[in-house]
Amino acid sequence: MKNRYFDLAAAAERLVGAHLRIIMSTNSFWKPNITTAGRVVRALIGVVLGIAAWFQHTEHPILAVVLALLALFTFYEAWRGWCLGRACGIKTRI
């Protein structure tokens, strides 16, 4: 019976350790990871996406909504100094 208890305790310890590793890696995922130049580029991309959304809103409203959401997300990246691609490990130039 003692062996079973220790096996459960070890399993719980492994589970807690795995959970802590996930939390620690998630914290580093959200850290700012682009320079000022990257922020400016993302802000300009957001402006272009916003203008494209405006021009599409009468003929293709669904496309306009998608473009507007992408523009908002790109503005968030610029404001936060964070890039989703870089956070996922994709190498970007800026």
Secondary structure as UniProt FT lines:
FT   HELIX           2..29
FT   HELIX           36..56
FT   TURN            57..59
FT   HELIX           61..80
FT   HELIX           84..87
FT   TURN            88..89
//
